[in-house]
Amino acid sequence: MVPAPLARPLDSDPVLLGGENRSGTTLLSIMLDSHPALTVGPEIDFPEPPDLGPHILQVCDLMDRGDPRVAGTTKETIDPDWYDGMHFTVQCERSGLTRAELRTLVADLMAARGTDLSAPDDRCRLIEAIGELRRVHTGARRWGLKLQRKIQDVAAYADIWPHAHFIHIVRDGRDLAASHLKTVPDWGYRSVTEAAHGWLDVVTRAHRDAPPGRYLEIRYEDLVTRPRETAERMLDHLGLPWDEALLRHAEHEHALFNNPWGHPAAEAAGKPVYTGRNGRYLQDLTAGEIKEFEQIAGEELRRLGYALSATGPGSTA
């Protein structure tokens, strides 16, 4: 769902992060969250539940009672009628919000708006309220959030938050395909063709539609091999001073580490940067699969500086 323009744009200046799943978005959010001027949470999928009002309040009640319909952390253990609402609530807790705080924000906004918070306008206002609460609690100057794949709708979110800045982390699509097929086969892409088209859609749309001066594209490979240089680029983009904490993100306390709720990247993001999975596609994909991906997305791989297999993996064009 692409969010529609709001009648009145929102006032805060969030840092909105995005990228295809398995591109390093969680590591990116944790590193930026380490800066004392920022509080950056994991993704919150606010377009998904049927409403963010009564439905979320009911989910909170069910979770408080230990109701079996909302037991566990996967679709296999949670009642389908409640999964999206519970997932939203869990994501809020991963971002550092308590269930009681979420209840209060939802109830207050329902009363102020006179709605069930199902319209895109109200959903964005709830996210704004969550971000601002975290900003106040942490003493940060700006709040941030992962848009994940929704970064492809960057133009719409730029209209909703006209003071926002966007950082898009891109990973070699062939490594991303290998990660999906080998690491998350239960929910990731099921084929190289599907992965190539999905990766291409996110990367090309965001780059094409981004607002000038407010969008920065970085590569995952640069973040883990040249972390200081890449972090300095991000902070320059945000107008923030350098802080060594970004290079020691694993030493700091983050809401996600305290409330992982089964997040697939929480453990890895809590460790120092690791380069060992760069170029994993050479071991995990067949020559035919690599060729298939490059036939679909080769032009965009080259634009981003990824050499095609004929000229050697990992080098820049």
TORMAR-134910 format. One record per residue (C-alpha): residue in one letter; x, y, z. Coordinates in steps of 0.1 Angstrom, whole numbers, plus 5000, padded with zeros to 4 digits. Layout:
residues N
res/c1/c2/c3
A/X/Y/Z
...
***
This chain:
residues 317
res/c1/c2/c3
M/5000/5000/5000
V/5014/5034/4990
P/5005/5060/5015
A/4984/5089/5002
P/4994/5125/5008
L/4983/5139/5042
A/4960/5169/5044
R/4987/5184/5066
P/5023/5171/5064
L/5038/5159/5097
D/5062/5182/5115
S/5090/5160/5128
D/5123/5153/5111
P/5128/5115/5112
V/5156/5095/5098
L/5139/5068/5076
L/5159/5038/5066
G/5152/5013/5040
G/5164/4984/5019
E/5155/4950/5006
N/5151/4922/5033
R/5185/4907/5042
S/5204/4938/5030
G/5218/4949/5064
T/5190/4972/5075
T/5191/4960/5111
L/5228/4965/5114
L/5223/5000/5099
S/5196/5009/5124
I/5217/4997/5153
M/5247/5016/5143
L/5228/5048/5139
D/5209/5042/5171
S/5243/5042/5189
H/5247/5080/5181
P/5236/5100/5211
A/5216/5124/5189
L/5195/5096/5174
T/5170/5070/5186
V/5165/5046/5157
G/5142/5016/5160
P/5137/4985/5139
E/5109/4983/5114
I/5072/4988/5123
D/5049/4976/5096
F/5021/5001/5102
P/5002/4996/5069
E/4994/4960/5078
P/4969/4955/5107
P/4932/4961/5100
D/4933/4991/5123
L/4958/5005/5147
G/4931/5014/5172
P/4907/4989/5189
H/4924/4960/5172
I/4958/4969/5188
L/4942/4975/5222
Q/4926/4940/5220
V/4959/4924/5210
C/4976/4941/5241
D/4949/4926/5263
L/4953/4891/5248
M/4991/4893/5252
D/4987/4904/5288
R/4965/4874/5296
G/4988/4850/5278
D/4960/4840/5254
P/4971/4810/5233
R/4959/4827/5202
V/4989/4851/5204
A/5015/4826/5217
G/5050/4824/5202
T/5064/4845/5175
T/5056/4828/5142
K/5026/4825/5119
E/5025/4788/5127
T/5017/4795/5164
I/4996/4827/5162
D/4960/4829/5152
P/4958/4845/5117
D/4932/4869/5128
W/4956/4884/5153
Y/4990/4879/5137
D/4994/4913/5120
G/4982/4931/5152
M/5005/4911/5174
H/5034/4916/5150
F/5028/4954/5151
T/5028/4953/5189
V/5059/4932/5191
Q/5077/4956/5167
C/5068/4985/5189
E/5083/4967/5219
R/5115/4960/5198
S/5117/4997/5193
G/5117/5004/5230
L/5080/5011/5236
T/5063/4994/5265
R/5029/4978/5260
A/5014/5003/5284
E/5029/5032/5265
L/5015/5018/5232
R/4981/5016/5248
T/4982/5052/5259
L/4993/5065/5225
V/4967/5045/5207
A/4939/5055/5230
D/4949/5092/5230
L/4951/5094/5193
M/4918/5076/5188
A/4902/5101/5211
A/4918/5131/5193
R/4910/5118/5158
G/4877/5102/5165
T/4887/5072/5144
D/4899/5036/5147
L/4932/5046/5132
S/4927/5026/5100
A/4933/5055/5075
P/4969/5061/5063
D/4968/5096/5077
D/4961/5083/5112
R/4986/5054/5109
C/5014/5079/5101
R/5004/5101/5130
L/5007/5071/5154
I/5042/5064/5141
E/5050/5100/5146
A/5038/5098/5182
I/5058/5067/5188
G/5089/5082/5174
E/5085/5115/5193
L/5079/5096/5226
R/5111/5076/5221
R/5130/5108/5212
V/5119/5125/5244
H/5126/5095/5266
T/5161/5091/5252
G/5170/5127/5250
A/5178/5123/5213
R/5175/5151/5187
R/5159/5130/5161
W/5140/5097/5159
G/5143/5071/5131
L/5127/5040/5118
K/5132/5013/5092
L/5108/5015/5063
Q/5124/4983/5049
R/5111/4975/5014
K/5088/5005/5016
I/5118/5027/5008
Q/5106/5021/4972
D/5077/5045/4981
V/5102/5072/4991
A/5084/5100/4973
A/5052/5094/4992
Y/5070/5093/5026
A/5090/5124/5017
D/5057/5143/5012
I/5043/5130/5045
W/5075/5139/5064
P/5089/5169/5044
H/5117/5173/5069
A/5128/5136/5068
H/5161/5122/5056
F/5163/5088/5040
I/5192/5063/5040
H/5189/5033/5016
I/5212/5004/5022
V/5218/4983/4991
R/5234/4948/4991
D/5247/4929/4961
G/5215/4913/4948
R/5232/4880/4942
D/5243/4877/4978
L/5208/4888/4988
A/5193/4860/4967
A/5216/4835/4982
S/5207/4847/5017
H/5170/4844/5010
L/5172/4809/4995
K/5196/4795/5021
T/5188/4814/5053
V/5151/4823/5053
P/5134/4798/5030
D/5102/4799/5051
W/5094/4836/5043
G/5121/4848/5018
Y/5122/4847/4980
R/5117/4811/4967
S/5137/4815/4934
V/5165/4835/4919
T/5141/4850/4894
E/5118/4862/4921
A/5147/4876/4941
A/5161/4894/4911
H/5129/4911/4902
G/5121/4920/4939
W/5156/4934/4945
L/5155/4953/4912
D/5121/4969/4920
V/5132/4982/4954
V/5166/4995/4942
T/5155/5012/4910
R/5123/5028/4923
A/5139/5043/4954
H/5169/5057/4934
R/5146/5071/4907
D/5120/5087/4929
A/5141/5100/4958
P/5138/5137/4967
P/5171/5156/4959
G/5193/5163/4989
R/5173/5141/5013
Y/5182/5106/5001
L/5215/5088/5005
E/5223/5054/4990
I/5250/5033/5007
R/5263/4998/5000
Y/5263/4970/5027
E/5297/4959/5015
D/5311/4994/5022
L/5294/4995/5056
V/5312/4964/5067
T/5346/4969/5050
R/5349/5007/5054
P/5326/5013/5084
R/5341/5047/5095
E/5341/5062/5060
T/5306/5050/5054
A/5293/5061/5088
E/5309/5096/5082
R/5290/5099/5050
M/5257/5091/5068
L/5263/5115/5096
D/5273/5143/5071
H/5240/5135/5053
L/5221/5140/5086
G/5241/5171/5096
L/5254/5153/5128
P/5289/5153/5143
W/5311/5123/5143
D/5308/5099/5173
E/5329/5068/5178
A/5299/5050/5193
L/5289/5041/5157
L/5319/5019/5154
R/5312/5003/5188
H/5275/4996/5183
A/5278/4961/5197
E/5289/4975/5231
H/5258/4996/5236
E/5224/4987/5249
H/5196/4988/5223
A/5159/4981/5226
L/5161/4954/5200
F/5186/4934/5220
N/5164/4936/5251
N/5132/4926/5233
P/5143/4906/5202
W/5110/4887/5199
G/5125/4863/5174
H/5139/4890/5151
P/5160/4871/5125
A/5189/4897/5125
A/5190/4907/5161
E/5218/4884/5172
A/5240/4892/5142
A/5235/4930/5146
G/5247/4927/5181
K/5282/4917/5170
P/5310/4937/5155
V/5308/4941/5117
Y/5316/4909/5098
T/5326/4907/5062
G/5326/4869/5058
R/5293/4867/5039
N/5303/4891/5012
G/5304/4872/4979
R/5285/4842/4994
Y/5266/4838/4961
L/5298/4822/4946
Q/5294/4793/4970
D/5256/4792/4974
L/5244/4798/4939
T/5251/4777/4908
A/5267/4793/4877
G/5233/4791/4860
E/5216/4809/4889
I/5242/4837/4889
K/5238/4841/4851
E/5200/4842/4855
F/5202/4870/4882
E/5226/4890/4861
Q/5205/4887/4830
I/5176/4903/4849
A/5194/4928/4870
G/5228/4932/4855
E/5224/4969/4845
E/5215/4979/4880
L/5243/4958/4895
R/5268/4977/4873
R/5252/5011/4883
L/5259/5003/4919
G/5295/4992/4913
Y/5291/4955/4914
A/5311/4937/4887
L/5293/4909/4868
S/5307/4874/4871
A/5327/4877/4839
T/5349/4905/4854
G/5353/4891/4888
P/5330/4893/4919
G/5332/4920/4944
S/5352/4945/4923
T/5338/4979/4914
A/5331/4989/4878
***
